[in-house]
């Protein structure tokens, strides 16, 4: 049980690192909470500070998911609970989700964080890198065509469970099991549940990023 508490605790702390907020404050002298949508996430960094700041913030936020699901999940102090001992995937997903919760409710930023999309993408990179490539390509294409980060994030999130289904049932990749597909579907629904972004897109009031 100590290992489980350690993994979840460290993953939450890693997720709590407010990358976008610190990028804005330390490099640009701008508090993202006072500009744009007021959300201290990479999407707002793209809108307010431009693509370079947004890209840096995105890499930091994704790194938190990679760190949690790819490294912290492997830490051990004593034995794991029996229900997790033979289920490494569940442990990696749990560590990743703890990082997402940390991103959304960061202890280092007054428990007011971003929406967790990029940190969740880091989980995908650590667990299913080929599907991550598909998600990233989808995100980049939609962003290039529309300049809407929110729409790109939602489209990329929807591409993840679809790609899992195609690989599992179309290409016969049996290592992609039901738990991962369920996780992908829940993740996509979580991103698509950002109704404020959808409302602004429908009204035509969503901000586009600046390429310069």
C-alpha positions in Angstrom: 0.0 0.0 0.0 2.9 2.3 0.7 4.0 2.1 -3.0 0.5 3.0 -4.2 0.3 6.0 -1.9 3.8 7.1 -3.0 3.0 6.7 -6.7 -0.3 8.6 -6.5 1.1 11.3 -4.2 4.2 12.0 -6.3 2.1 11.9 -9.5 -0.3 14.5 -8.1 2.7 16.7 -7.1 4.2 16.4 -10.5 0.9 17.3 -12.1 0.6 20.3 -9.8 3.6 22.0 -11.4 1.9 25.0 -13.1 3.9 25.0 -16.2 1.9 27.5 -18.2 1.6 29.9 -15.3 5.3 29.8 -14.6 6.2 30.2 -18.3 4.1 33.3 -18.4 5.4 34.8 -15.2 9.1 33.9 -15.4 9.7 34.4 -19.1 7.2 36.9 -20.2 6.3 38.7 -17.0 2.6 38.0 -17.6 0.1 36.3 -15.2 -2.2 34.3 -17.5 -4.9 34.4 -14.8 -5.3 38.1 -15.6 -5.5 37.9 -19.4 -7.5 36.1 -22.0 -9.8 33.5 -20.6 -8.1 33.7 -17.2 -7.3 30.0 -17.3 -3.7 29.2 -16.4 -3.3 26.6 -19.1 -1.4 26.1 -22.3 -4.4 27.1 -24.5 -4.5 30.5 -22.9 -0.8 30.8 -23.2 -1.2 30.2 -27.0 -3.9 32.9 -27.1 -2.2 35.6 -25.0 1.6 35.0 -25.5 1.8 33.4 -28.9 2.8 30.0 -30.2 6.3 29.9 -28.7 5.0 30.3 -25.2 2.1 28.0 -25.9 4.4 25.3 -27.2 6.7 25.5 -24.2 3.8 25.4 -21.8 2.4 22.4 -23.7 5.7 20.5 -23.5 5.9 21.1 -19.8 2.3 20.0 -19.2 2.7 16.9 -21.4 5.9 16.1 -19.6 4.0 15.8 -16.3 1.8 13.0 -17.8 4.9 11.2 -19.2 6.7 11.5 -15.9 3.7 10.1 -13.9 2.6 7.2 -16.2 6.1 6.4 -17.5 8.4 6.8 -14.5 6.6 7.4 -11.2 4.3 4.4 -11.8 7.3 2.2 -11.7 8.5 3.2 -8.2 8.2 0.6 -5.4 8.5 0.7 -1.7 7.3 -2.7 -0.6 4.6 -4.8 -2.3 1.7 -3.5 -4.2 -1.9 -4.4 -3.3 -2.9 -7.7 -4.7 -5.5 -6.2 -7.1 -2.7 -4.1 -8.8 0.3 -6.5 -8.6 -0.4 -8.0 -12.0 -2.1 -5.0 -13.6 0.6 -2.5 -14.5 -1.6 -0.7 -17.0 -4.1 0.2 -14.3 -1.3 1.5 -12.1 0.1 3.6 -15.0 -3.4 5.0 -15.8 -4.0 5.7 -12.1 -0.7 7.6 -11.8 -1.5 9.5 -15.0 -4.9 10.5 -13.7 -3.4 11.7 -10.5 -1.2 14.0 -12.5 -4.2 15.3 -14.4 -6.0 16.0 -11.1 -2.8 17.8 -9.9 -2.9 19.9 -13.1 -6.5 20.8 -12.6 -6.2 21.4 -8.9 -2.5 22.3 -8.3 -1.3 22.6 -4.8 1.4 25.0 -6.1 -1.1 27.5 -7.6 -4.0 27.8 -5.2 -5.8 24.7 -6.5 -6.8 26.6 -9.7 -5.3 25.0 -12.7 -5.9 24.2 -16.4 -8.1 21.6 -18.0 -5.6 18.8 -18.1 -5.7 18.1 -21.9 -2.0 18.2 -22.4 -1.1 16.3 -19.3 -3.5 13.6 -20.5 -1.8 13.6 -23.8 1.4 12.9 -21.9 -0.2 9.8 -20.5 -1.0 8.6 -24.1 2.7 9.2 -25.1 3.9 7.1 -22.2 1.5 4.2 -22.7 0.5 4.2 -26.4 3.1 6.2 -28.4 1.7 5.2 -31.8 -1.8 6.4 -30.9 -0.2 9.6 -29.6 1.3 10.2 -33.0 -2.1 10.0 -34.5 -3.6 12.4 -31.9 -0.7 14.8 -32.4 -1.1 14.8 -36.2 -4.8 15.4 -35.9 -4.3 18.2 -33.4 -1.6 19.9 -35.6 -3.6 19.6 -38.8 -6.7 21.2 -37.2 -4.7 23.9 -35.5 -3.0 24.7 -38.8 -6.3 24.9 -40.6 -8.4 26.8 -38.0 -6.0 28.4 -35.4 -8.4 27.2 -32.7 -6.5 25.4 -29.9 -9.7 24.3 -28.2 -11.1 22.8 -31.4 -7.8 21.1 -32.1 -7.7 19.6 -28.6 -11.3 18.3 -28.9 -10.6 16.8 -32.3 -7.4 15.2 -31.2 -9.0 13.7 -28.1 -11.8 12.2 -30.2 -9.2 10.7 -32.5 -7.6 8.7 -29.6 -10.4 6.2 -28.9 -11.2 5.9 -32.6 -7.6 5.0 -33.3 -7.6 2.4 -30.5 -10.7 0.8 -31.9 -9.2 0.7 -35.4 -6.0 -0.8 -34.2 -7.7 -3.4 -32.0 -10.5 -4.6 -34.2 -9.4 -3.4 -37.7 -5.7 -4.3 -37.4 -5.9 -7.0 -34.7 -3.6 -5.4 -32.2 -4.7 -7.6 -29.3 -2.4 -5.8 -26.8 -4.9 -2.9 -26.9 -7.5 -4.2 -24.4 -10.9 -3.0 -23.3 -9.6 -1.0 -20.2 -7.5 1.1 -22.5 -10.3 1.7 -24.9 -12.6 2.7 -22.1 -10.0 5.0 -20.7 -9.6 6.6 -24.1 -13.4 7.1 -24.4 -13.7 8.6 -21.0 -10.7 10.9 -21.7 -12.3 12.1 -25.0 -15.7 12.7 -23.3 -13.9 14.7 -20.6 -12.3 17.0 -23.1 -15.5 17.3 -25.2 -17.3 18.3 -22.0 -15.6 21.7 -22.0 -18.9 23.4 -22.9 -17.5 26.9 -22.5 -15.2 26.4 -25.5 -17.9 24.8 -27.6 -20.2 27.7 -26.9 -17.6 30.2 -27.9 -16.8 28.2 -31.1 -20.5 28.1 -32.1 -20.8 31.9 -31.4 -17.7 32.7 -33.3 -16.1 34.4 -30.2 -13.4 31.8 -29.5 -9.9 33.4 -29.8 -7.4 32.2 -32.3 -3.7 31.8 -31.7 -1.1 34.2 -33.0 1.6 32.6 -35.2 4.0 35.5 -34.6 
